[in-house]
């Protein structure tokens, strides 16, 4: 199993450009929740205003005491004012936390929905490039980083800006010279924060990519648990997972090192400012340049400035994480499906009755050699077979007929119309597909069968289940059709999974049914019943069945033989048996095996 499942790191060196691109993604959500954001910011301003007034009250009370004008009643009044302001801080803080943090949660939900909806538009080539673990990490860990940046990060940034501007104004009002002295260490903090933030961005990007690898490793190992145990690779898989975990911790510790520098340095700069104010401001108070009340108020305001100064490091950390994660999400949202066209395709008023392939060639994305070459076939109502050795192109042809990959213009026609000009959704709704390795959801049997037709009744579901010979087996489960079958149908045998997949396809009543070796795990005793159901379906639909077993293709109108991606023969059983070498070889091998099996049985 691969250990490198990471998304490629961002190649955009300009962080400002990345932030602008990310904000374009967030702008519609800010507009949607503008009242929440505005209300939260107003509540935050209310908190800051109340906090800023408290030192002024303290200054007035101290100056009053110094002048001898502060009696018991005056002190009581000042105390009441401070209590009222403190209560206001608590009330406004409650509202900003609910509004801003609520906004960040709504934003997280909407971005997750947007990401999931976009993934639904992408096609098979994309999912062959991206692992499930990567996408799961984006929808969980990365979105959590974005939510934190838009929640506490946003509120801390706004709070730091408002509080800094207001505090500096009050400090400058008391004494401009002392204010400049207090701010003298800040340029050092700004320069260091810029350097460390750039490094944090790069390191955190690596952390997120490593987390994607861990997620994919865990997912693939759990899904393949039976295989792991059969080959006794538990120790090996555990060691691989441990190596990924150690790599993750290594990069996470690098991030923690940078974070560990940001906070202490911010605090150190704040305390240096405090030291300068105590030394210079104390002398001013002694010399009478400022009053004792001014000095106490100035110290109080400087303490208020300590948080914004320390918040620079914390906010930079949150926003770097958020921007990095948002860029990874944006990378997926920038992906476009292979089938994207300039506008909506044509939607025919009649169902599919004829599919024509004309000199069809196909090369998988990223590969040089063609998998299919010069394919010419016609499919109309009835059963058509596809026969060939492994790697001959049968499954690829089935994928193209199901429109899982784009095809060249002028190579596939539906009812005489180029398939590329038809609406993709309309065509896919016209096709039912039963693969060799069916995917079943961790849901009930009924839900799995009705996946392609959710409105189907219980009678409809049971009818197709009887047709493929699995109704009796389903009823043996404790809860019958309501039984949950586990992820990928782990509670079922291979033949049962294939028959449920085929029942799902038959239930759709689509005019085109493609069976890609979808009967390979079905036992011989059930096979004839299943084939009878397929032949009945083929009376009014196009059925294309790829198989290695000639017995399954015995009722086909025509069989196409594929070898090396090319058609080497097309015709009936008798025609191919007389003309096609590969067909003759397969026929004699399977006929011989059948005869030997019967003789042993006798």
N, C-alpha and C positions, 0 to 999 in steps of 0.2 A: 504494500500500500504506500502511496506517496505521502511524504511528510510536508511537502511544500505546496500549500493550497492558497497562498496569499494573493490578494489583489495587488497589482503593480503599484508602487508608490507614485505619488503625484510628481509630475515632471515640471510643474509650473514653478519657476524660481521666484516669481514676484508674489509675495504674500498679499500685497494690497490688491492685486488683480484677482487673486483667489477669493479674498473676502468680498470683493465687489460681485464676483460671479455667484458666490454663495448667497449673498444678500438678495440677488435677483430671484433665487429660489424661495427665499423667506418672505419677500415683499408681499405677495398675495395673502399670506397668513397674517402678517401684521395688519394689513388693511381689514381683513375679516374680523379680527379681534381687537380693533383699534380702541373700542370703548373700554375693554378690559385693561389694555396697556395704559391708556390715558388715566383711567381711574386709579390704577396702581401707582402711577407716577405722582398724581395729585396727592394720594395718601402718603407717599414717601416724602413729598415736599412738606406735608403737614407734620410728619415726624421730625424732619430736620428743623422746621421752624420752631417747634416746641423746644427741641433740644438747644437751639441757638439762643432762645430767650432766657433759659435758666441761668446761664452765666451773667447775663445782664441783671437779672433779679438779685443774684448773689453780690454782684458789684455794688448795686444800689444799697443793699442792706449793709454791706461792710463799710461803705463810705458814710452811710447814715450813722452807724455806730461810732465811726471815727470822729464825726462832727458832733456827736452827742445827741443826735436827733432820733436815735433808734431805741424806743422804749419797748416794753413787753408787748403792747398792742401792735406796734409796727412790725416787730419780729413775727408775731402770729400771722399778720396779714401777708408778709413775705412768704412765710411757710405755706399758707393756704394757696398762694399763687403757684409756688413750686409743685405742690401736690396736684393742682389742677393741670399744670403743664405735663407732669409725669403721667397723669391719667390720659391726657390727650395723646402722648407718645404711644401708650399701650393700645389705645383704640385705633389710631391711624396705622400702627404697625400690624395689627390684626387684619385690617382691610388690604394693605399692600401685599401682605403674604398670600392672602387668599386670591387676590386678583392677578398678581404677577406669576405666582407659582401655578395658579389655575390656568393662566394663559400658556405657560410652558408645557403643561400636561396636554392641553388641547392641541398645541402645536405638534407635540410628539405623536399624538394619535393621528393627526392629519397627515404628517409626513410618512408615518408608517403605512397608512392607507394609500397614499400617493405612490409609495415605493411598491407596495403589493399590487396595486392596480397596474402600474407600469410593467411589472414582471409578467402579468397576465397577457400583455401585448407582445412580449418577446417570444421568439421561436427557438426551435431545437439547436441551431448553431450557437446561440448565446449560452444556453445551458450546458453545452459541451465545453465551453471555454471557462465557465464559472462553476465552482463547486457549491453544493448546498451549504456547507459550513461557512463559506464566505458570506452568502446571502443572509444566513441566520445571524451572523455576527453583526451585519449591517442593521438588521431589524431589531437588534437587542442592544448590544454594547455601544455601537456607534450612535444610535438614536438616544440612548441614555446620556451620552456626552453632550449631544446637541441640546437635549432638554435641560441639562444642568447649566449649560452656557446661557440659554435663553431664560432660565429662571433666576437662580442665585447670581449667575454671572451678569445678567442684564441689570438686575436690581442693584447689585454692588457697584456696577459701573456708573449708573445714574446717580446713586447715592454718593459715590465718591466725587463725581463732578459737581453736583449741587452743593454738597457739604463743603467741598474745597473752596468753591467760589464764594459761598456765604461766609465761611469761617475767615477766609483771607480778607473779605470786606470788613468784617467786624474787627479783626486784628489790626488792619490798616487804619481803621477809624480810631483805635486806641493809640497806636504809635506806628507810623510807616517805617521808621528806621529799624525798630525792633522786629517788625514783620520781615523785612529783607534779610536780617540776620538769621531769623528762624528758617527761612527758605534756602539759605546758601548751600546746604548739603544736597538739595534735590536734584540738580543736574547730574551728579554722580549716580543717583538712584535711577534716573531715566535712562542713562546710557547703558548701565548694567542690565536693566530690565529688557532693553531692546536686544542685547546680545544673547541673553539667556532665553528669551522668548523664541528666537529663531532656532536655537538648538532644541528647545522643547518641542517645537512643531515637528522637526525631523524625527526626534526620538519617539514621540507619541504615535506618529504614523507607523513606525516599525512595530510598536506595541500592538496596535490594532490589527496589523497584518498577521502578527504571530498569533493573536487570539483567534483570528479566522482559521488558521491552521489547526489549532487545538480543537475548535468546534467541529471542523470537518473530520478530523481524526477520530474524535469520539463518536460522531454520527455514523461514519462508515464502519467502525469496529463493532458498534452495537448492532447495526443492521446485518453484519456478517458474522454474528456471534456463533451460529451453528458451524460455519466454516472454520472459524478460529478454533473451536473446540475439537472438531474432527481432525484438524492437522496439529493439534496441541501447540498452538502458537500464543497461548495466553501470556507467557512470560515475555515473548518477543514483542507483542503488542503493548504490554505494560511498560516495557523499556522504551519503546518508541514514544509512547505518550509521556513518559517521564522526561525524555530528552526535549520534547516540545515544551513541556512545562518549565524545565530549567531555562530554556531559551527565552521563554516569556518572562520569567522572573528576572533574568539578566537584563533584558531591555526595560522592564518595569522599574528596576532599581536604578537604571540610568536616568529615567524620568524622575524618580523620587529624589535623586541626587540634585537635579536642577531645581526641583521644587523646594528641596531643603535649603538651597542657597537663596532663593527668592524671598522666603519669609523672614529668615534671620537678618538678611541684609536690609530689608525694608524696616524691620524693627530697630536695627542698629542706627540707621539714618534718622529715624524718628526720635530716638533717644539722644542722638547728637544734637538735634535741633532743640530738644528740651533742655539739654545741658547749657547750650549757648544762651537760651532765653533766661534760664535761672541766673547765670552769671551776669549777663548784660542787663536784663530786666530788673534783677535784684538791685544793682547799682543805681538804675534809674529811679526805682522806688525809694531808695535811701536818700538820693539827691533831690527827690521831690519832682523829678521830671514827669513821673506818672504817679497816680495815687495807689495806695495799697489795694483798693478795690479794682483798679485797672490791672494791676499786676496779677491778682488772683483770677480775674476774668480772662486775661491773656493766657495764663497757664491752662485754664479750663478749655479755652478755644484750641490751644495747641494740643491738648489731649484729644479733642475731637478731630484734629487733623492727623493724629497718629493712625487712626483707622483707615482713612483714604490712602495714606502713604503705604501702609502695609497691604491694603487691598490692591495696590498696583500689581504686586506679584501674584496674588491669588486670582485676580480678574484676568491677568495675562495668561495664567495657567489654564483657567476655565475656557477662555476664548480660543486659545491655541488648540486645546483638545476639541472644542466644538467645531472650529474651522476645519481641522484635519478630518474629523468624522463627517462633516457636511460635504467636504470635497469628495470623500469616498462614496457617499450616497449620490452626489451629483454625477459622479462618473457612471453609475448605473443608470440614472435617469437620462443621461445623454445617449445611452445605447438606443439604437433604432432597429426594428425588426427587419429581417431580410426581405420581407414581402411588402415593405412600405412603398406605396405608389403615390402619384400626384393627386389622386382624388378617389372617390368611391367607385368600385367596379360595377359592372352591369349585373342586375339581378333578374335572371330569366323567370318567365312566368310558368314554365314547365319544368318537371323534374328531370334529372339526368337519365338519359336513355342510351347514350352512345359516348364512349371515350375512345379517342384515336391518338396513337403515339406515332409521330413521324420523325424518323432520324434523331431520336432522343439520345443526347449525350449528357453525361453528368460527371462532374468532378467535385469531390467534397472540399469545402473551404479549407485552404491551407495545404492542400495536397496537390501534387503535380500530375499524377496519372489518373486517367478516366476510369470510373467504376462501371459505367454503362457506356456503350458505344453503338450508335446506329440502330436503336431499338425501334421497330415498326410493328405495332400490334393494334388490333381493334377489339373493343369489349362492348358487347351489347347484352341484353337480358339473357341470363343463364349462368352456368358455372364454367369458369375458365381456370385452368391450372397453370401453375408456375413450378417447374422442376429444374433442379440443377444442383451441383455439388456445393459444399460450403464455400462461401466467398465468391460465388458466381454472380451476385448482384440481385438476388431475389428480394431480400429485405429492403435494399436500397430502392428498388422499383416500387415496392409497396409503400415506402415512405414518400416517394414522389407522387404516387397516385393519391395518397392521403394529404398531400400538400404540406408536408412537414419541412420541405426544402423548396426554394424557388427553382423553377425550370426555365430553360432558354425560351425566348419567344418563338412561336411557330413550331413547337415540338409536341405540345399536348393540346388536344382539342376536345371540348365537351359540347355535345350537340352541335358540332360544326363551328364552335366559337373558341378562339384561343383562350386557354384557361387563365392566362395572365390578365385578360380583360374582364374577367368575371369577378364579382364580389367574393373575397376570400371567405368571409363568414358564411355566406350562402353555400359555397361549395363544401366547406367543412361540415356544415350541418347536413349535407347530402351524403356524407360518408360515415359509415360505422367501421370501427377498426378493432380487431382482436389479435394482439401480438402473441408471440411465443412465450414471453415473460410478462404476464399480465400484472398490472399494478392494482392492488386492492387497498382501499382506505381502512384506517382503524375505525370502523363503523359497523353498523349492522349489515347482515347479508342483503336485506331488502334495499337498504340505501345504496349499496354497491351495485346491485343489479339495475336500479333505477337512476343511476348517476347521469346517464345521457338523456333521461326523460323523467324528470322529478315528479311530474304530475301523474305518472302511471298509477293505476289502482293496484290493490293487492292481488286481484284476479289476473291482471295483466302480468304482474311479476311472476306469479306462480305458474302461469301458462307457459312462459318462455323457459322457466326452470324445468318444467315437465318435459318440454321439447328437447332439452339437452340432457335429460336423464339425471338431474341432480335434486329434484324435488323431494324424493324419499329420503335422501341423505340429509338434506337441510332439516326436515322434520324430526330427524333423530337427535338434533341438537336440543338442549334443554329449553331454549327460548325460540326454537324454530327460526323463522325469518328475522326475528328481532335479536338474534344472537350476534354479539360483537366478535369479529374474527381477528382482531389484533392488526398491528401495522404490517402492511403488505400481505395480509392473509396468512400469518404464521401458524394459525390453528388448522389450516387446511392442507390437503395434499396437493401436489402439482397438478394432477388431473382435475381436482375440484376447483382450483383457482382458474384453470383454463376454461372450464365449463361455465363458471360464473361470469368470466370475461366475455365468453361467447353469448351467454344469455343477455348480458348488458348490451351487446351489439345488436342482437336480434330484436330487443325491445324497442330500439329507436325506430325501427321500420324505415331505415334510410334506403334510398334507391341504389346505393352502392355499398357493398359489404366486402371488406378486405380482411382476409384471414392469413396472417403471416406465420405459418407453421404453428398455428394456434391449437392444434389437436395432437401435438407430439407426445404429451404426457397422458393422454386418455387411453384407457385399457381397451383391448379389442372387443370385450363384451359390450361396452357402452358405445363404441365407435360407430356402429351401424345405426343406432338410434340418433346420434348426433348428426351423422351424414344425411339421414333422412330429413331431419329438420332443416339442414342447409339446402338440400335439394328443393324442399317445399318453398323456402325463402327465395330461391333462385328462379322460381317460376315467374316472379314479377319484379325482379331486381337483378342488377349486375353483381355477381359474386366472383371475386378473384381470390383464389386460395393457393398460397405457396406451401409446398410440402415436399418431404423426402420420400414419402410412402405412396407408391402408385395406387394402392388400394383406396386411398382417400380421394384420388383423382379419377376413379373409374367412371363416375357419372358426368365428367366434364365434357362440354361440347368440343373444346379444344384444349390442348396442353402446349405451352411454350417452353422449350428447353433452353436454359441459359448456361453458357460456359464461358468463363473469362470475361463476363460483362457483355457478351454478345448473344444474339439469338441464333442457335444452330439448328433449330427445327420447330415447326408449328404444325399441329394437326391433331387428328383423332388418335386414339390408342392404337388402332390397327395400322394407321399410316406411319406413326412414329416407330412402331415395332418393326416395320419393314424398312424404314429409311434412316433412322437415327441411331448411331452406334451407342451413344451414352444411354439412351432410353432402353436399347436392347440389353445393355450390361446391367442396368438397374433392375430391369424386369426379371432377368434370369437369376440374379442374386436373390431378389426378394421372393421370387417363385420357389427357388430352391430352399430357402430358409423356411418358407411356409410348408413345403412338402415334408421337410425334415421334422418340423414341429409336429405335423400331423402323425407321422410315423412313430415318433417317440410317444405321442399321446396314445396311440393304439397299443 
